Each structure stands twice: as structure tokens, then as C-alpha cells.
Amino acid sequence: MTGGRIGTMEELFISRLKPGDVFTFGGRTLELIRVRDMTAYVKRATSSRGAMPQWAGNKMPLSSELADAALVMLARASDGRYDEPEMRALKPLLDLQTKWSVLPGPGVLVLESMRSREGHHFFCYPFAGRMAHIGLGSLIG
């Protein structure tokens, strides 16, 4: 409510909330005040429990074939081969990932954790297909 921007949220999630509902975003527990012009106005909630946002990404099919193809492309990048224009465009980002950690690849599960002002964060890159991602996300969550 003070005018600071927290971040971007899936419209479908926020549209299900009504004023007074509590949800977690960016490690903070927030209370929805109102939604106006595609902007959600919130304040810190006194309750420590709330709904957890979900993004449409969990509805997009990531087939096992697509996951395997992505791992092959990442393995090529690990070997310094950027054959496709999309991979050349991603090279700076992949170089940064390699500098900070490692790239996922066939037989390599990358797990990362970090702490920030907002709290503790956990990242997992299984590239195992949609059903495995949903199951793993539920288990970890």
C-alpha cells in the first residue's frame, strides 16, 4: 500500500482472491486489499498462513521428449556448442549459470538453495517431464 512494487503474479491466481484473503508471495505473507487496473494492492498480513501462488507453468505440458531434448541442448552448451540461434541468444545466461553452479544435463540433477532478505529459496531442475515435475513439486512443497 506504500506504493512499492513487489513483483509479478499470475493473473489467474490473483483473480480467485477477494479482499481480505491472505497469500504468500516473495517470502512475505500478504493480505489483498483490492485489484485495480491489473495491479493488486496488498499489505503485510498479521496471519502467518495463506494461499500459495500457482503459476500457469504447471499447466503447460513438458513432455518427456521435450525434457530430453532440452537436456541434450544443455549438454551441448556444456561442451561449448551453441548450434541453434536460440542457444546462442541464451549463451550469456548459461555462462552465468555455469559460473555460479552447473548446467543440468543427462544424469545431472541440479539442486540449489540460497538465502535472501525474503527468506530461504530452493531450486530444482529435474527436466523429467510434466508428471514428474508435478509430483516432485508436491512432495517438496
Short mmCIF file of the C-alpha atoms (twelve columns), coordinates in Angstrom:
data_MODEL
# 
_entry.id   MODEL 
# 
loop_
_atom_site.group_PDB 
_atom_site.id 
_atom_site.type_symbol 
_atom_site.label_atom_id 
_atom_site.label_alt_id 
_atom_site.label_comp_id 
_atom_site.label_asym_id 
_atom_site.label_seq_id 
_atom_site.Cartn_x 
_atom_site.Cartn_y 
_atom_site.Cartn_z 
_atom_site.pdbx_PDB_model_num 
ATOM 1   C CA . MET A 1   0.000   0.000   0.000   1 
ATOM 2   C CA . THR A 2   3.014   2.298   0.287   1 
ATOM 3   C CA . GLY A 3   3.489   2.239   -3.479  1 
ATOM 4   C CA . GLY A 4   6.442   -0.140  -3.659  1 
ATOM 5   C CA . ARG A 5   6.439   -2.832  -6.315  1 
ATOM 6   C CA . ILE A 6   6.884   -6.406  -5.096  1 
ATOM 7   C CA . GLY A 7   6.750   -8.348  -8.359  1 
ATOM 8   C CA . THR A 8   4.574   -10.011 -10.973 1 
ATOM 9   C CA . MET A 9   1.946   -12.637 -10.265 1 
ATOM 10  C CA . GLU A 10  -0.175  -14.927 -12.410 1 
ATOM 11  C CA . GLU A 11  -3.472  -13.163 -13.151 1 
ATOM 12  C CA . LEU A 12  -5.468  -16.376 -12.748 1 
ATOM 13  C CA . PHE A 13  -4.244  -16.788 -9.162  1 
ATOM 14  C CA . ILE A 14  -4.969  -13.224 -8.078  1 
ATOM 15  C CA . SER A 15  -8.399  -13.253 -9.779  1 
ATOM 16  C CA . ARG A 16  -9.503  -16.028 -7.406  1 
ATOM 17  C CA . LEU A 17  -8.770  -13.935 -4.319  1 
ATOM 18  C CA . LYS A 18  -11.133 -11.483 -2.730  1 
ATOM 19  C CA . PRO A 19  -10.255 -8.524  -0.483  1 
ATOM 20  C CA . GLY A 20  -9.104  -9.751  2.909   1 
ATOM 21  C CA . ASP A 21  -7.666  -13.029 1.590   1 
ATOM 22  C CA . VAL A 22  -4.129  -13.836 2.728   1 
ATOM 23  C CA . PHE A 23  -1.469  -15.305 0.433   1 
ATOM 24  C CA . THR A 24  2.281   -15.806 0.336   1 
ATOM 25  C CA . PHE A 25  4.423   -14.016 -2.251  1 
ATOM 26  C CA . GLY A 26  8.160   -13.400 -2.320  1 
ATOM 27  C CA . GLY A 27  8.549   -14.945 1.134   1 
ATOM 28  C CA . ARG A 28  6.040   -12.489 2.602   1 
ATOM 29  C CA . THR A 29  2.548   -13.146 3.909   1 
ATOM 30  C CA . LEU A 30  0.273   -10.525 2.374   1 
ATOM 31  C CA . GLU A 31  -3.371  -9.522  2.564   1 
ATOM 32  C CA . LEU A 32  -5.180  -8.456  -0.596  1 
ATOM 33  C CA . ILE A 33  -6.751  -5.017  -0.265  1 
ATOM 34  C CA . ARG A 34  -8.030  -4.531  -3.829  1 
ATOM 35  C CA . VAL A 35  -7.249  -5.110  -7.503  1 
ATOM 36  C CA . ARG A 36  -7.415  -2.152  -9.876  1 
ATOM 37  C CA . ASP A 37  -6.035  -1.725  -13.415 1 
ATOM 38  C CA . MET A 38  -4.122  -5.031  -13.342 1 
ATOM 39  C CA . THR A 39  -2.447  -4.039  -10.059 1 
ATOM 40  C CA . ALA A 40  -3.034  -5.845  -6.786  1 
ATOM 41  C CA . TYR A 41  -2.790  -3.645  -3.725  1 
ATOM 42  C CA . VAL A 42  -1.658  -5.516  -0.643  1 
ATOM 43  C CA . LYS A 43  -0.401  -5.007  2.879   1 
ATOM 44  C CA . ARG A 44  1.551   -7.237  5.233   1 
ATOM 45  C CA . ALA A 45  -0.779  -9.729  6.846   1 
ATOM 46  C CA . THR A 46  -0.945  -10.408 10.551  1 
ATOM 47  C CA . SER A 47  -1.722  -14.083 9.845   1 
ATOM 48  C CA . SER A 48  1.259   -16.272 9.056   1 
ATOM 49  C CA . ARG A 49  -0.659  -18.695 6.800   1 
ATOM 50  C CA . GLY A 50  -2.127  -18.059 3.411   1 
ATOM 51  C CA . ALA A 51  -2.694  -19.421 -0.062  1 
ATOM 52  C CA . MET A 52  0.380   -20.294 -2.077  1 
ATOM 53  C CA . PRO A 53  0.521   -18.780 -5.590  1 
ATOM 54  C CA . GLN A 54  0.495   -21.110 -8.561  1 
ATOM 55  C CA . TRP A 55  1.667   -20.148 -11.999 1 
ATOM 56  C CA . ALA A 56  0.241   -21.326 -15.302 1 
ATOM 57  C CA . GLY A 57  3.541   -23.069 -15.951 1 
ATOM 58  C CA . ASN A 58  2.249   -26.081 -14.071 1 
ATOM 59  C CA . LYS A 59  -0.441  -26.449 -16.747 1 
ATOM 60  C CA . MET A 60  1.941   -26.334 -19.696 1 
ATOM 61  C CA . PRO A 61  2.883   -29.771 -20.952 1 
ATOM 62  C CA . LEU A 62  6.558   -30.550 -20.596 1 
ATOM 63  C CA . SER A 63  6.667   -33.955 -22.232 1 
ATOM 64  C CA . SER A 64  9.459   -36.385 -21.531 1 
ATOM 65  C CA . GLU A 65  10.571  -35.930 -25.150 1 
ATOM 66  C CA . LEU A 66  10.793  -32.142 -24.749 1 
ATOM 67  C CA . ALA A 67  12.630  -32.524 -21.441 1 
ATOM 68  C CA . ASP A 68  15.119  -34.937 -23.043 1 
ATOM 69  C CA . ALA A 69  15.658  -32.568 -25.978 1 
ATOM 70  C CA . ALA A 70  16.295  -29.660 -23.600 1 
ATOM 71  C CA . LEU A 71  18.857  -31.743 -21.697 1 
ATOM 72  C CA . VAL A 72  20.636  -32.621 -24.941 1 
ATOM 73  C CA . MET A 73  20.849  -28.925 -25.851 1 
ATOM 74  C CA . LEU A 74  22.159  -28.072 -22.373 1 
ATOM 75  C CA . ALA A 75  24.751  -30.852 -22.657 1 
ATOM 76  C CA . ARG A 76  25.908  -29.357 -25.971 1 
ATOM 77  C CA . ALA A 77  26.163  -25.957 -24.271 1 
ATOM 78  C CA . SER A 78  28.277  -27.549 -21.524 1 
ATOM 79  C CA . ASP A 79  30.629  -28.716 -24.294 1 
ATOM 80  C CA . GLY A 80  30.737  -25.173 -25.715 1 
ATOM 81  C CA . ARG A 81  28.488  -25.964 -28.697 1 
ATOM 82  C CA . TYR A 82  25.797  -23.380 -29.383 1 
ATOM 83  C CA . ASP A 83  24.475  -24.601 -32.744 1 
ATOM 84  C CA . GLU A 84  20.988  -23.065 -32.750 1 
ATOM 85  C CA . PRO A 85  20.279  -19.303 -32.780 1 
ATOM 86  C CA . GLU A 86  18.162  -19.696 -29.618 1 
ATOM 87  C CA . MET A 87  21.076  -21.298 -27.786 1 
ATOM 88  C CA . ARG A 88  23.421  -18.537 -28.964 1 
ATOM 89  C CA . ALA A 89  20.944  -15.988 -27.567 1 
ATOM 90  C CA . LEU A 90  20.929  -17.881 -24.242 1 
ATOM 91  C CA . LYS A 91  24.720  -18.180 -24.057 1 
ATOM 92  C CA . PRO A 92  25.252  -15.251 -21.619 1 
ATOM 93  C CA . LEU A 93  22.631  -16.657 -19.250 1 
ATOM 94  C CA . LEU A 94  24.004  -20.195 -19.496 1 
ATOM 95  C CA . ASP A 95  27.535  -18.865 -18.927 1 
ATOM 96  C CA . LEU A 96  26.334  -17.128 -15.772 1 
ATOM 97  C CA . GLN A 97  24.634  -20.323 -14.558 1 
ATOM 98  C CA . THR A 98  27.873  -22.234 -15.183 1 
ATOM 99  C CA . LYS A 99  29.869  -19.594 -13.295 1 
ATOM 100 C CA . TRP A 100 27.571  -19.801 -10.257 1 
ATOM 101 C CA . SER A 101 26.741  -23.510 -10.346 1 
ATOM 102 C CA . VAL A 102 26.425  -26.120 -13.107 1 
ATOM 103 C CA . LEU A 103 24.108  -26.713 -16.030 1 
ATOM 104 C CA . PRO A 104 21.562  -29.506 -15.778 1 
ATOM 105 C CA . GLY A 105 22.284  -32.364 -18.128 1 
ATOM 106 C CA . PRO A 106 21.511  -36.020 -18.771 1 
ATOM 107 C CA . GLY A 107 22.094  -37.795 -15.472 1 
ATOM 108 C CA . VAL A 108 22.691  -34.499 -13.624 1 
ATOM 109 C CA . LEU A 109 20.043  -33.213 -11.210 1 
ATOM 110 C CA . VAL A 110 20.816  -29.654 -10.141 1 
ATOM 111 C CA . LEU A 111 19.587  -28.599 -6.689  1 
ATOM 112 C CA . GLU A 112 20.354  -25.131 -5.393  1 
ATOM 113 C CA . SER A 113 19.429  -23.219 -2.274  1 
ATOM 114 C CA . MET A 114 20.001  -19.648 -1.226  1 
ATOM 115 C CA . ARG A 115 19.015  -17.191 1.438   1 
ATOM 116 C CA . SER A 116 17.896  -13.642 0.733   1 
ATOM 117 C CA . ARG A 117 16.112  -10.837 2.559   1 
ATOM 118 C CA . GLU A 118 12.834  -12.511 1.632   1 
ATOM 119 C CA . GLY A 119 13.765  -15.886 3.142   1 
ATOM 120 C CA . HIS A 120 15.144  -19.244 2.050   1 
ATOM 121 C CA . HIS A 121 14.779  -20.384 -1.561  1 
ATOM 122 C CA . PHE A 122 15.144  -23.814 -3.158  1 
ATOM 123 C CA . PHE A 123 15.567  -24.520 -6.873  1 
ATOM 124 C CA . CYS A 124 15.409  -27.928 -8.535  1 
ATOM 125 C CA . TYR A 125 15.926  -28.649 -12.239 1 
ATOM 126 C CA . PRO A 126 14.847  -32.258 -12.916 1 
ATOM 127 C CA . PHE A 127 13.862  -31.965 -16.639 1 
ATOM 128 C CA . ALA A 128 11.867  -35.160 -16.212 1 
ATOM 129 C CA . GLY A 129 8.522   -34.428 -17.835 1 
ATOM 130 C CA . ARG A 130 5.302   -32.881 -16.596 1 
ATOM 131 C CA . MET A 131 4.093   -35.630 -14.267 1 
ATOM 132 C CA . ALA A 132 7.468   -35.978 -12.558 1 
ATOM 133 C CA . HIS A 133 7.617   -32.198 -12.058 1 
ATOM 134 C CA . ILE A 134 4.136   -32.070 -10.556 1 
ATOM 135 C CA . GLY A 135 4.890   -34.985 -8.226  1 
ATOM 136 C CA . LEU A 136 8.248   -33.600 -7.182  1 
ATOM 137 C CA . GLY A 137 6.777   -30.128 -6.646  1 
ATOM 138 C CA . SER A 138 4.018   -31.536 -4.446  1 
ATOM 139 C CA . LEU A 139 6.485   -33.621 -2.475  1 
ATOM 140 C CA . ILE A 140 8.867   -30.724 -1.876  1 
ATOM 141 C CA . GLY A 141 6.040   -28.253 -1.200  1 
# 
